[in-house]
């Protein structure tokens, strides 16, 4: 399907030599929380094939009745430059079963700039409501500033197919489910980059906490690379061992942690000494790999409850990060797990400092809903809970949950979602506890006063009786 759209896109581009703008429409139902996420965001990245129409009436027919509590009718209004060199889309009217719908499809991973969100009305006899939301979008002809460098890297990799570029790009921006589907398509439908696709699926499965799948695919990729690509550069085998070890770490079992440590040791053995790297790009990559490797080892030791050794490994990782260009993202990604170790060691101020720096960086560099952004919000929530700043803790944890809810693959991890719900409930209980304690103290005080009054009355009665006898 992707290849079909790509072919149609190329054919239709020849019909548009001058830049012209066309408006496309899409009507759909949307949960109120999803709509709120769009309000808070600058960009919208779609993770499925996005069906639209040039006929507004067709799109409005798909709008559901208004539900004041849960579901909102939303009309997306897309303004698109027909001469667009980056993100493929195609008019599929000629090959559709419903040509009257004037359908145009946009591919997964397409990025739109969110212009405005307004309320309007429509008249559809079958609907009881006359209100709906209009979300105005513009197709990004250039990628957002924070994504340019990454996309240029994938674009310059001429040996990659367009679908492989999309897979790598989607993985980088946290759209792991989209990336996984792209790798599966490459493997099952095209047969291209077979081993690379298996390795890509292993990486995305690991990100989505599908640990057993990630471990199995990593082992297959390692065997195939060893047989067919013995002379591959060191970084290939480093990333296989590193990803394999990370998947084992996420299982959080004693035996798996030992195996994870062995995989990371093998990964580090693949790396050359930085002093032997003459090429600047290769030198930077070498420091990145060392930093990431030591950071994962730090996380392994933390799960083993060997916290001083964990901190020691993170310090090694930071030393390699100091050799990277200023503002390099690895520094901030490293701060997230390092901060977790510091929190366990009760170094709360340093943990909050690291997590706050990570949050500031990720908010400026990535789209709302990125996995790393959700991750650092959760980390800060747990940090603030430790120092009894429960309102701040609750704010960050709710931000994390809102972002996780936008990630389809999180629905496959009910235990993770249940754990976060329990964290929020625990902190909400802590917020109400001072009120209960205050009430309890008041009751104690009232009871004490009542006892004193009773005692005073009894004392007076005894004294009165004594005086009567003396008389």
C-alpha positions as CSV (number, residue, x, y, z in Angstrom):
1,X,0.0,0.0,0.0
2,X,2.8,2.4,0.9
3,X,4.6,1.7,-2.4
4,X,1.3,2.3,-4.3
5,X,0.9,5.7,-2.7
6,X,4.5,6.5,-3.4
7,X,4.0,5.6,-7.1
8,X,0.8,7.7,-7.4
9,X,2.5,10.6,-5.6
10,X,5.4,10.7,-8.1
11,X,3.0,10.5,-11.1
12,X,0.7,13.2,-9.7
13,X,3.7,15.5,-8.9
14,X,4.3,15.8,-12.7
15,X,0.8,17.4,-13.0
16,X,1.7,20.1,-10.4
17,X,4.6,22.2,-11.7
18,X,3.6,25.4,-9.8
19,X,3.0,25.7,-6.1
20,X,-0.8,25.6,-5.4
21,X,-2.6,25.0,-2.2
22,X,-5.5,22.5,-1.8
23,X,-7.7,22.0,1.2
24,X,-8.5,18.4,2.4
25,X,-11.0,17.4,5.0
26,X,-11.3,14.5,7.5
27,X,-14.2,14.0,10.0
28,X,-13.8,11.7,12.9
29,X,-14.7,11.1,16.6
30,X,-12.0,11.9,19.2
31,X,-11.8,11.4,22.9
32,X,-11.8,14.7,24.9
33,X,-8.3,13.9,26.3
34,X,-6.9,13.4,22.7
35,X,-8.4,16.7,21.7
36,X,-6.7,18.4,24.7
37,X,-3.4,16.9,23.6
38,X,-3.8,18.5,20.2
39,X,-4.5,21.9,21.9
40,X,-1.3,21.7,23.8
41,X,0.9,20.8,20.8
42,X,2.6,22.5,18.0
43,X,2.7,19.6,15.6
44,X,0.6,16.5,14.8
45,X,2.3,13.3,13.6
46,X,0.0,10.6,12.3
47,X,0.7,7.0,12.8
48,X,-1.7,5.4,10.4
49,X,-2.8,5.9,6.8
50,X,-4.8,9.2,7.0
51,X,-7.9,9.2,4.8
52,X,-9.1,12.7,3.7
53,X,-11.5,14.2,1.1
54,X,-11.5,17.4,-1.0
55,X,-15.3,17.4,-0.4
56,X,-16.2,18.9,3.0
57,X,-19.6,17.4,2.9
58,X,-18.2,13.9,2.7
59,X,-16.0,14.5,5.7
60,X,-18.8,16.0,7.7
61,X,-20.9,12.8,7.1
62,X,-18.3,10.9,9.2
63,X,-18.8,13.2,12.2
64,X,-20.4,11.5,15.2
65,X,-23.1,13.1,17.5
66,X,-21.6,15.3,20.3
67,X,-21.0,13.5,23.6
68,X,-20.6,16.2,26.3
69,X,-18.6,13.8,28.5
70,X,-16.3,11.6,26.3
71,X,-16.5,11.8,22.5
72,X,-16.1,15.0,20.5
73,X,-16.8,15.4,16.7
74,X,-13.7,16.8,15.0
75,X,-13.2,18.1,11.5
76,X,-9.6,18.3,10.3
77,X,-9.0,20.9,7.7
78,X,-5.7,20.4,5.9
79,X,-4.0,23.1,3.9
80,X,-1.5,21.4,1.6
81,X,1.0,22.6,-1.0
82,X,0.5,20.3,-3.9
83,X,4.2,20.7,-4.8
84,X,5.5,18.9,-1.7
85,X,8.9,17.3,-1.8
86,X,9.1,15.6,1.6
87,X,5.9,13.8,2.6
88,X,4.1,11.7,0.0
89,X,0.3,11.7,-0.4
90,X,-1.9,10.7,-3.3
91,X,-5.4,11.2,-4.8
92,X,-6.8,7.6,-4.9
93,X,-10.2,8.5,-6.5
94,X,-9.4,6.5,-9.7
95,X,-8.6,3.3,-7.8
96,X,-11.1,3.6,-4.9
97,X,-14.4,1.6,-4.5
98,X,-16.0,4.9,-3.6
99,X,-14.8,7.5,-6.3
100,X,-17.5,10.0,-5.2
101,X,-15.7,10.5,-1.9
102,X,-12.7,12.2,-3.7
103,X,-10.3,10.4,-1.3
104,X,-6.7,11.4,-0.8
105,X,-4.4,9.3,1.5
106,X,-1.5,10.6,3.6
107,X,1.2,8.1,4.8
108,X,2.1,7.2,8.4
109,X,4.7,9.5,9.9
110,X,3.3,12.6,8.0
111,X,3.8,15.7,10.2
112,X,1.4,18.7,10.2
113,X,1.7,22.1,11.9
114,X,-1.4,22.8,14.1
115,X,-2.6,26.3,13.2
116,X,-5.9,26.8,15.1
117,X,-8.7,24.9,16.9
118,X,-12.1,26.5,16.7
119,X,-15.7,25.5,17.3
120,X,-18.2,25.5,14.4
121,X,-21.6,24.0,13.5
122,X,-23.0,21.7,10.9
123,X,-26.5,20.4,9.9
124,X,-26.8,16.7,9.5
125,X,-30.3,15.2,9.9
126,X,-29.1,12.0,11.6
127,X,-27.1,13.9,14.2
128,X,-28.6,15.4,17.3
129,X,-25.8,17.9,17.8
130,X,-25.1,21.1,15.8
131,X,-21.5,21.7,17.1
132,X,-18.1,20.3,16.2
133,X,-14.5,21.2,16.5
134,X,-12.4,22.4,13.5
135,X,-8.6,21.7,13.7
136,X,-6.7,23.6,11.0
137,X,-3.5,21.9,9.9
138,X,-0.7,22.7,7.5
139,X,1.4,20.0,5.9
140,X,5.1,20.6,6.8
141,X,7.0,21.1,3.6
142,X,10.1,21.3,5.8
143,X,10.5,19.3,9.0
144,X,10.4,21.1,12.3
145,X,13.7,22.6,13.3
146,X,14.3,20.0,16.0
147,X,13.9,17.2,13.5
148,X,15.9,18.5,10.6
149,X,19.2,17.1,11.6
150,X,17.8,13.6,12.1
151,X,15.8,13.6,8.9
152,X,18.8,14.9,6.9
153,X,20.8,11.9,8.2
154,X,18.2,9.4,7.0
155,X,17.8,11.3,3.7
156,X,21.5,11.1,3.0
157,X,21.5,7.4,3.6
158,X,21.1,6.6,-0.1
159,X,21.2,2.8,0.5
160,X,18.0,3.0,2.5
161,X,14.6,2.7,0.8
162,X,12.0,5.4,1.6
163,X,10.2,3.0,3.9
164,X,13.4,2.3,5.8
165,X,14.0,6.0,6.2
166,X,10.5,6.4,7.5
167,X,11.0,3.5,10.0
168,X,14.3,5.1,11.3
169,X,12.7,8.5,11.5
170,X,9.6,7.3,13.3
171,X,11.7,5.4,15.8
172,X,13.7,8.6,16.5
173,X,10.6,10.7,17.2
174,X,9.1,8.0,19.5
175,X,6.5,6.6,17.1
176,X,7.7,3.0,17.8
177,X,4.5,1.3,16.6
178,X,4.8,3.1,13.3
179,X,8.4,2.2,13.0
180,X,7.7,-1.5,13.8
181,X,5.0,-1.7,11.1
182,X,7.4,-0.2,8.6
183,X,10.1,-2.7,9.4
184,X,7.6,-5.6,9.2
185,X,6.5,-4.3,5.8
186,X,10.0,-4.2,4.6
187,X,10.6,-7.7,5.7
188,X,7.4,-9.3,4.6
189,X,6.4,-7.5,1.5
190,X,9.6,-6.1,-0.1
191,X,12.2,-8.6,1.1
192,X,14.7,-5.7,1.0
193,X,17.2,-5.1,3.8
194,X,16.0,-8.4,5.4
195,X,18.6,-8.5,8.2
196,X,18.4,-4.8,8.9
197,X,14.6,-5.1,9.1
198,X,14.9,-7.9,11.7
199,X,17.3,-5.8,13.7
200,X,15.0,-2.8,13.4
201,X,12.0,-4.8,14.7
202,X,14.2,-6.0,17.6
203,X,14.9,-2.4,18.5
204,X,11.3,-1.2,18.3
205,X,10.1,-4.2,20.2
206,X,12.6,-3.4,23.0
207,X,11.3,0.2,23.1
208,X,7.7,-1.1,23.4
209,X,8.8,-3.4,26.2
210,X,8.1,-6.6,24.2
211,X,11.1,-8.1,25.7
212,X,10.9,-11.7,24.6
213,X,10.3,-10.7,21.0
214,X,13.2,-8.2,21.2
215,X,15.6,-10.9,22.6
216,X,14.5,-13.5,20.0
217,X,14.9,-11.0,17.1
218,X,18.3,-9.7,18.4
219,X,19.6,-13.3,18.5
220,X,18.5,-13.9,14.9
221,X,20.0,-10.7,13.7
222,X,23.3,-11.4,15.4
223,X,23.5,-14.9,13.8
224,X,22.6,-13.6,10.3
225,X,25.1,-10.7,10.5
226,X,27.8,-13.0,11.8
227,X,27.3,-15.3,8.8
228,X,26.7,-12.9,6.0
229,X,28.4,-9.7,7.1
230,X,31.6,-10.7,9.0
231,X,33.4,-7.5,7.8
232,X,30.6,-5.1,8.9
233,X,31.8,-2.0,10.9
234,X,32.1,-2.4,14.6
235,X,29.0,-0.3,15.3
236,X,26.7,-3.0,13.9
237,X,27.7,-5.6,16.4
238,X,27.9,-3.0,19.2
239,X,24.2,-2.0,18.6
240,X,23.1,-5.7,18.4
241,X,24.7,-6.6,21.7
242,X,23.5,-3.3,23.3
243,X,19.9,-3.8,22.2
244,X,20.0,-7.4,23.2
245,X,21.3,-6.4,26.7
246,X,18.7,-3.7,27.0
247,X,15.8,-6.1,26.3
248,X,17.2,-8.5,28.9
249,X,17.4,-5.6,31.4
250,X,13.8,-4.8,30.9
251,X,12.7,-8.3,31.9
252,X,14.0,-7.4,35.4
253,X,14.7,-11.0,36.3
254,X,17.9,-12.0,38.2
255,X,19.1,-14.4,35.5
256,X,18.2,-11.9,32.8
257,X,20.2,-9.2,34.5
258,X,23.3,-11.4,34.6
259,X,22.9,-12.1,30.8
260,X,22.2,-8.4,30.2
261,X,25.5,-7.5,31.8
262,X,27.4,-10.0,29.6
263,X,25.8,-8.6,26.5
264,X,26.8,-5.0,27.4
265,X,30.3,-6.2,28.1
266,X,30.4,-7.7,24.7
267,X,29.1,-4.5,23.2
268,X,31.8,-2.4,24.8
269,X,34.4,-4.9,23.6
270,X,33.3,-4.1,20.0
271,X,34.3,-0.5,20.4
272,X,37.7,0.9,19.4
273,X,39.7,3.2,21.7
274,X,38.6,6.8,21.1
275,X,42.2,7.8,20.6
276,X,42.4,5.5,17.5
277,X,39.5,7.2,15.7
278,X,40.9,9.7,13.3
279,X,37.7,10.7,11.6
280,X,35.7,13.2,13.7
281,X,32.3,11.7,13.0
282,X,33.6,8.2,13.9
283,X,35.1,9.7,17.1
284,X,31.8,11.2,18.2
285,X,30.0,8.0,17.4
286,X,32.5,6.1,19.6
287,X,32.0,8.4,22.6
288,X,28.2,8.1,22.1
289,X,28.4,4.3,22.1
290,X,30.6,4.3,25.3
291,X,28.2,6.7,27.0
292,X,25.2,4.7,26.1
293,X,26.8,1.4,27.0
294,X,28.0,2.5,30.5
295,X,24.6,4.1,31.1
296,X,22.8,0.8,30.5
297,X,25.3,-1.0,32.7
298,X,24.4,1.6,35.4
299,X,20.8,0.7,35.0
300,X,21.6,-3.0,35.3
301,X,23.4,-2.5,38.6
302,X,20.5,-0.4,39.8
303,X,18.1,-3.3,39.2
304,X,20.6,-5.5,41.0
305,X,20.4,-3.0,43.9
306,X,24.1,-2.3,43.7
307,X,23.6,1.5,43.8
308,X,27.1,2.8,44.3
309,X,28.3,0.7,41.3
310,X,25.4,2.0,39.3
311,X,26.4,5.6,40.1
312,X,30.0,4.8,39.2
313,X,28.9,3.5,35.7
314,X,26.8,6.6,35.1
315,X,29.8,8.8,36.0
316,X,31.8,7.0,33.4
317,X,29.0,7.6,30.9
318,X,29.0,11.4,31.7
319,X,32.8,11.5,31.2
320,X,32.3,10.3,27.6
321,X,29.4,12.8,27.2
322,X,31.8,15.6,28.1
323,X,33.6,14.8,24.9
324,X,30.5,15.3,22.8
325,X,29.3,18.7,21.3
326,X,27.6,21.1,23.8
327,X,23.9,20.4,24.0
328,X,24.2,16.8,22.7
329,X,21.0,14.9,23.4
330,X,22.8,11.9,25.0
331,X,23.6,14.0,28.0
332,X,20.0,14.6,28.8
333,X,18.8,11.1,28.0
334,X,21.5,9.9,30.4
335,X,20.2,12.2,33.1
336,X,16.8,10.4,33.3
337,X,18.1,6.9,34.4
338,X,20.9,8.5,36.4
339,X,18.4,10.6,38.3
340,X,16.5,7.4,39.2
341,X,19.6,5.9,40.8
342,X,20.2,9.2,42.7
343,X,16.6,9.2,43.9
344,X,17.0,5.7,45.3
345,X,20.2,6.9,47.0
346,X,18.2,9.7,48.5
347,X,20.1,12.4,46.7
348,X,16.8,14.1,45.8
349,X,18.0,17.6,44.9
350,X,20.5,16.2,42.3
351,X,17.9,13.8,40.9
352,X,15.4,16.7,40.5
353,X,18.2,18.9,38.9
354,X,19.1,16.2,36.3
355,X,15.4,15.4,35.5
356,X,14.5,19.1,35.2
357,X,17.4,19.7,32.7
358,X,16.3,16.6,30.7
359,X,12.7,17.9,30.7
360,X,13.8,21.4,29.4
361,X,15.8,19.9,26.7
362,X,13.3,17.3,25.5
363,X,10.4,19.9,25.6
364,X,12.3,22.1,23.2
365,X,13.5,19.4,20.9
366,X,10.7,16.9,20.5
367,X,7.0,16.8,19.8
368,X,4.4,16.5,22.6
369,X,3.8,12.9,23.4
370,X,7.3,11.7,22.7
371,X,8.1,8.6,24.8
372,X,11.2,10.3,26.5
373,X,9.1,13.3,27.4
374,X,6.5,11.1,29.2
375,X,9.3,9.2,30.8
376,X,11.0,12.3,32.3
377,X,7.6,13.7,33.6
378,X,7.0,10.4,35.4
379,X,10.6,10.6,36.9
380,X,10.0,14.1,38.2
381,X,6.6,13.1,39.6
382,X,8.3,10.4,41.7
383,X,11.1,12.7,42.7
384,X,8.8,15.4,44.1
385,X,6.8,12.7,45.9
386,X,9.9,11.7,47.8
387,X,10.3,15.3,49.2
388,X,6.5,15.5,50.0
389,X,5.8,18.1,47.2
390,X,2.7,16.1,46.3
391,X,1.0,18.7,44.1
392,X,4.0,19.0,41.8
393,X,4.3,15.2,41.9
394,X,0.7,14.8,40.8
395,X,1.0,17.4,38.0
396,X,4.0,15.6,36.4
397,X,2.5,12.1,36.8
398,X,-0.7,13.2,35.1
399,X,1.3,14.7,32.3
400,X,3.1,11.4,31.8
401,X,-0.2,9.4,31.8
402,X,-1.7,11.8,29.2
403,X,1.2,11.2,26.9
404,X,1.4,7.4,27.4
405,X,-2.3,7.3,26.5
406,X,-1.5,8.6,23.0
407,X,0.9,5.7,22.4
408,X,-1.0,2.7,20.9
409,X,1.6,0.2,22.1
410,X,1.1,1.2,25.8
411,X,-2.3,-0.5,25.6
412,X,-0.5,-3.8,25.4
413,X,1.1,-3.1,28.8
414,X,-1.8,-3.1,31.3
415,X,0.5,-3.7,34.2
416,X,2.5,-0.6,33.4
417,X,-0.6,1.5,33.2
418,X,-2.0,0.0,36.4
419,X,1.3,0.8,38.2
420,X,1.1,4.5,37.2
421,X,-2.6,4.7,38.2
422,X,-1.6,3.4,41.6
423,X,1.2,5.9,41.9
424,X,-1.3,8.7,41.2
425,X,-3.8,7.3,43.7
426,X,-1.1,7.0,46.4
427,X,-0.1,10.7,45.9
428,X,-3.7,11.8,45.9
429,X,-4.1,10.0,49.2
430,X,-1.0,11.8,50.6
431,X,-2.6,15.2,49.6
432,X,-5.7,14.4,51.6
433,X,-3.9,13.0,54.6
434,X,-3.0,16.3,56.2
435,X,-6.7,17.3,56.2
436,X,-7.6,14.0,57.9
437,X,-4.7,14.4,60.4
438,X,-5.9,18.0,61.1
439,X,-9.4,16.7,61.7
440,X,-8.2,13.9,63.9
441,X,-6.1,16.4,66.0
442,X,-9.2,18.6,66.3
443,X,-11.3,15.6,67.5
444,X,-8.5,14.7,70.0
445,X,-8.5,18.3,71.3
446,X,-12.2,18.4,71.7
447,X,-12.2,15.1,73.5
448,X,-9.5,16.3,75.8
449,X,-11.4,19.5,76.6
450,X,-14.5,17.5,77.3
451,X,-12.6,15.2,79.7
452,X,-11.1,18.2,81.5
453,X,-14.6,19.7,82.0
454,X,-16.0,16.5,83.4
455,X,-13.0,16.2,85.7
456,X,-13.5,19.8,86.9
457,X,-17.2,19.1,87.6
458,X,-16.3,16.0,89.6
459,X,-13.7,17.9,91.6
460,X,-16.1,20.7,92.4
461,X,-18.7,18.2,93.5
462,X,-16.2,16.5,95.8
463,X,-15.1,19.8,97.4
464,X,-18.7,20.8,97.9
465,X,-19.4,17.5,99.7
466,X,-16.4,18.0,101.9
467,X,-17.5,21.5,103.0
468,X,-21.0,20.2,103.8
469,X,-19.6,17.5,106.1
470,X,-17.4,20.1,107.9
471,X,-20.4,22.2,108.6
